[in-house]
Amino acid sequence: MANELAGKVAIITGGARGIGRASVELFVEEGAKVVIADVQDDEGAALAKELGSAARFKRTDVSKQEDVQSLVDYAVSEFGGLHIMFNNAGIGEGTQAPFLECDFSTFHRVIDVNLLGVIWGSQIAARHMAKNGGGSIINTSSIAGTQPNAGVFTYGAAKAGVNNFTQSIAIALGPHMIRCNVICPGNIPTSIGLYNEPGASPEQLEKLAAGIKAVRMNYQPLKRQGAGIDIAQAAVFLGGDRSAQITGLIMPVDAGATAGNVSNLGAEIAAVRAAALGE
């Protein structure tokens, strides 16, 4: 649908790279004015310049309340309002250590960016939206927040918090005509995942990416590699008028990874039975 976001002003945090960048580009293509918020100055500024008058860049550390307030004020000043707040910025945990060996040295930073940043972004954007007819708040979570696993403990806890928080504010902000929804990406290669290894050669990174892809494909029924544009398409839908009756939704975009157990337990038990009984 062409110009699905025509007339709308959006903020996209973490907008300089990965899912954020794909979303910025698609939002502009769909007619929105977009403020790119990130700590990646060069990439953010370059993207805004590339997109022309429809985009601006504003350096923002989403874990700082004053930065987020300045960001919202800037969007309103530059474009005359704010209709969509896409709280997408996030960081990885930086470790895959077993639980008994975790030192949780990154705990506070992961929580501050991945959860508190969403809280600040939602509250400050909602204060403007509540006085101006409503809007759409979209928060990026992860399937790690809906399907616990024996790893990335702080990251998963933060994302589970995003899910609960978003549904809570969907209830609280409904009377103000503010819709609040969550997107939970699955297998989407980004720089915050395991695809970014400091000091690794291009050949090593390529080998790493191929290995991780093979592992992750085993956990999703739909054997298609996801990309940032898949999350961006979901965000356009949740930001636009086609989703006017949708709030409090936790939307997995994960090729079916959280639909259920991909292993066929019955078939495996049948094979064991046949081997044991000589059938």
C-alpha positions as CSV (number, residue, x, y, z in Angstrom):
1,M,0.0,0.0,0.0
2,A,1.7,3.2,-1.2
3,N,2.0,6.1,1.3
4,E,0.6,4.1,4.2
5,L,2.2,6.5,6.6
6,A,1.6,9.8,4.7
7,G,1.2,12.7,7.0
8,K,2.7,10.9,10.0
9,V,5.8,11.8,12.0
10,A,7.8,9.0,13.5
11,I,10.8,8.5,15.8
12,I,12.8,5.3,15.3
13,T,15.4,4.7,18.0
14,G,18.4,2.5,17.0
15,G,17.6,3.8,13.5
16,A,21.1,4.0,12.1
17,R,21.7,0.2,11.7
18,G,20.0,-3.1,11.2
19,I,16.3,-3.3,11.9
20,G,16.2,0.4,12.7
21,R,17.7,1.4,9.4
22,A,15.4,-0.8,7.4
23,S,12.5,0.7,9.3
24,V,13.6,4.3,8.7
25,E,14.0,3.6,5.0
26,L,10.6,2.0,4.7
27,F,8.8,4.6,6.8
28,V,10.1,7.3,4.5
29,E,9.2,5.3,1.5
30,E,5.6,5.1,2.9
31,G,5.4,8.8,3.3
32,A,6.4,9.4,6.9
33,K,8.7,12.1,8.3
34,V,11.3,10.3,10.5
35,V,13.7,11.3,13.2
36,I,16.5,8.8,13.4
37,A,17.7,8.4,17.0
38,D,21.0,6.6,17.7
39,V,24.4,6.9,19.3
40,Q,26.0,6.0,15.9
41,D,26.6,9.5,14.8
42,D,28.3,9.1,11.5
43,E,25.9,6.4,10.3
44,G,22.8,8.2,11.5
45,A,23.8,11.5,10.0
46,A,24.7,9.8,6.7
47,L,21.3,8.1,6.5
48,A,19.4,11.3,7.2
49,K,21.4,13.1,4.5
50,E,20.7,10.2,2.0
51,L,16.9,10.4,2.7
52,G,16.7,14.2,2.3
53,S,14.1,16.4,3.8
54,A,12.0,13.5,5.1
55,A,14.5,12.6,7.7
56,R,16.6,14.1,10.6
57,F,19.2,12.6,12.9
58,K,19.3,13.2,16.6
59,R,22.0,11.6,18.8
60,T,20.2,9.9,21.6
61,D,21.1,7.6,24.4
62,V,17.7,6.1,25.1
63,S,18.7,5.1,28.7
64,K,18.9,8.8,29.6
65,Q,15.6,10.5,30.3
66,E,16.9,13.9,29.3
67,D,18.1,12.6,25.9
68,V,14.7,11.0,25.2
69,Q,12.8,14.2,26.2
70,S,15.1,16.2,23.9
71,L,14.4,13.7,21.1
72,V,10.7,14.1,21.3
73,D,10.9,17.8,21.6
74,Y,13.1,17.8,18.5
75,A,10.7,15.7,16.4
76,V,7.8,18.0,17.3
77,S,9.9,21.1,16.6
78,E,11.2,19.8,13.2
79,F,8.1,18.1,11.9
80,G,5.2,19.6,13.8
81,G,4.1,16.6,15.8
82,L,4.6,12.9,16.7
83,H,2.4,10.1,15.7
84,I,4.6,7.0,15.9
85,M,7.2,6.2,18.5
86,F,9.2,3.1,17.5
87,N,11.3,2.1,20.5
88,N,13.7,-0.2,18.7
89,A,17.1,0.5,20.2
90,G,18.8,-2.4,21.9
91,I,22.0,-4.0,22.8
92,G,23.2,-7.6,23.3
93,E,24.2,-9.2,26.5
94,G,27.7,-9.9,25.3
95,T,28.1,-13.3,26.8
96,Q,26.8,-16.9,26.2
97,A,28.3,-18.2,29.5
98,P,26.4,-20.8,31.5
99,F,24.3,-19.4,34.3
100,L,26.6,-20.6,37.1
101,E,29.5,-18.8,35.4
102,C,27.8,-15.5,34.5
103,D,29.2,-12.4,36.2
104,F,26.3,-10.2,35.0
105,S,28.8,-7.4,34.4
106,T,26.6,-6.0,31.6
107,F,23.3,-6.3,33.6
108,H,22.7,-2.6,34.3
109,R,23.5,-1.4,30.8
110,V,21.4,-4.1,29.1
111,I,18.4,-3.3,31.4
112,D,18.9,0.5,31.0
113,V,18.9,0.4,27.2
114,N,16.6,-2.5,26.4
115,L,13.9,-1.9,29.1
116,L,14.3,1.5,30.7
117,G,14.9,3.0,27.3
118,V,11.5,1.6,26.1
119,I,9.9,3.0,29.3
120,W,11.3,6.5,28.8
121,G,10.5,6.5,25.1
122,S,6.9,5.3,25.7
123,Q,6.1,7.7,28.6
124,I,7.6,10.8,27.0
125,A,6.1,10.2,23.6
126,A,2.7,9.3,25.2
127,R,2.6,12.6,27.1
128,H,2.7,14.4,23.7
129,M,0.3,12.0,22.0
130,A,-2.2,12.2,24.8
131,K,-2.6,15.9,24.2
132,N,-2.8,15.6,20.4
133,G,-5.3,12.9,19.5
134,G,-3.3,9.8,20.2
135,G,-0.8,7.8,18.3
136,S,1.1,4.5,18.0
137,I,3.9,3.2,20.3
138,I,5.8,0.2,18.9
139,N,8.4,-1.6,21.0
140,T,11.0,-4.0,19.8
141,S,11.3,-7.1,22.0
142,S,12.5,-10.6,21.0
143,I,11.3,-14.1,21.0
144,A,13.8,-14.4,23.9
145,G,11.2,-12.5,25.9
146,T,8.4,-15.0,25.1
147,Q,10.2,-18.3,25.0
148,P,12.8,-18.7,27.8
149,N,16.0,-20.6,27.2
150,A,19.1,-21.5,29.1
151,G,21.1,-18.5,27.9
152,V,21.2,-14.7,27.5
153,F,19.5,-14.3,30.9
154,T,19.6,-10.5,31.3
155,Y,18.6,-9.9,27.7
156,G,15.7,-12.3,27.9
157,A,14.6,-10.8,31.2
158,A,14.7,-7.3,29.7
159,K,12.7,-8.3,26.7
160,A,10.1,-10.2,28.8
161,G,9.8,-6.9,30.7
162,V,9.2,-5.0,27.5
163,N,6.3,-7.4,26.7
164,N,4.6,-7.0,30.1
165,F,5.2,-3.3,30.2
166,T,3.8,-2.7,26.7
167,Q,0.6,-4.6,27.5
168,S,0.3,-2.7,30.7
169,I,0.5,0.7,29.0
170,A,-1.8,-0.5,26.3
171,I,-4.4,-0.7,29.0
172,A,-3.4,2.6,30.6
173,L,-3.2,4.6,27.4
174,G,-6.2,3.2,25.6
175,P,-8.5,6.1,26.8
176,H,-6.0,8.5,25.2
177,M,-6.3,6.7,21.8
178,I,-2.7,5.6,22.1
179,R,-2.1,2.1,20.8
180,C,0.9,0.1,22.2
181,N,2.2,-3.0,20.6
182,V,5.3,-5.2,20.6
183,I,7.2,-6.8,17.7
184,C,9.3,-9.9,18.7
185,P,11.9,-10.7,16.0
186,G,13.3,-14.1,15.7
187,N,16.2,-15.0,13.4
188,I,17.2,-11.6,12.1
189,P,21.0,-11.1,11.7
190,T,22.0,-7.8,13.3
191,S,25.1,-6.2,14.8
192,I,23.8,-6.8,18.4
193,G,23.6,-10.5,17.8
194,L,26.4,-13.0,17.5
195,Y,27.3,-11.9,14.0
196,N,29.6,-9.1,15.3
197,E,32.8,-10.4,16.7
198,P,35.5,-7.7,17.4
199,G,38.8,-8.5,15.8
200,A,37.5,-11.3,13.6
201,S,38.5,-11.4,9.9
202,P,35.9,-11.1,7.1
203,E,36.4,-14.8,6.4
204,Q,35.8,-15.7,10.1
205,L,32.7,-13.5,10.2
206,E,31.3,-15.2,7.1
207,K,31.9,-18.6,8.6
208,L,30.4,-17.5,11.9
209,A,27.3,-16.2,10.2
210,A,26.8,-19.3,8.2
211,G,27.2,-21.5,11.3
212,I,24.7,-19.5,13.3
213,K,22.2,-19.4,10.4
214,A,22.3,-23.2,10.2
215,V,21.7,-23.6,14.0
216,R,18.8,-21.1,14.0
217,M,17.2,-22.6,10.9
218,N,16.7,-25.8,12.9
219,Y,14.4,-23.9,15.3
220,Q,12.1,-22.4,12.8
221,P,9.5,-24.2,10.7
222,L,9.6,-21.7,7.8
223,K,13.0,-22.2,6.2
224,R,13.5,-18.6,5.1
225,Q,16.1,-16.3,6.4
226,G,14.6,-13.2,8.0
227,A,15.9,-9.7,7.5
228,G,15.4,-6.2,8.9
229,I,12.8,-5.4,6.2
230,D,10.5,-8.1,7.7
231,I,10.4,-6.3,11.0
232,A,10.0,-2.9,9.2
233,Q,7.0,-4.2,7.4
234,A,5.4,-5.2,10.7
235,A,6.2,-1.8,12.2
236,V,4.6,0.0,9.2
237,F,1.4,-2.0,9.8
238,L,1.4,-1.2,13.5
239,G,2.1,2.4,12.9
240,G,-0.5,2.9,10.2
241,D,-4.3,3.2,10.1
242,R,-4.8,-0.5,9.1
243,S,-4.1,-1.5,12.7
244,A,-6.4,1.1,14.2
245,Q,-8.2,-1.5,16.4
246,I,-5.0,-3.3,17.5
247,T,-3.4,-2.6,20.9
248,G,-1.7,-4.8,23.5
249,L,-0.4,-7.2,20.8
250,I,2.8,-9.2,21.1
251,M,3.6,-10.0,17.5
252,P,6.2,-12.6,16.8
253,V,8.0,-12.2,13.4
254,D,10.0,-15.4,13.7
255,A,9.2,-17.8,10.9
256,G,7.1,-19.9,13.3
257,A,10.0,-20.4,15.8
258,T,7.7,-19.8,18.8
259,A,4.6,-21.7,17.4
260,G,5.6,-24.9,19.1
261,N,8.3,-27.5,19.4
262,V,9.8,-28.2,16.0
263,S,10.9,-31.7,17.0
264,N,8.5,-34.5,16.4
265,L,8.4,-36.2,19.8
266,G,5.9,-38.8,18.7
267,A,8.0,-39.9,15.8
268,E,11.2,-40.0,17.9
269,I,9.4,-42.2,20.5
270,A,8.0,-44.4,17.8
271,A,11.5,-44.9,16.5
272,V,12.8,-45.8,19.9
273,R,9.9,-48.2,20.4
274,A,10.6,-49.9,17.1
275,A,14.3,-50.3,17.9
276,A,13.6,-51.7,21.4
277,L,10.9,-54.1,20.3
278,G,12.6,-55.2,17.1
279,E,9.7,-53.9,15.0
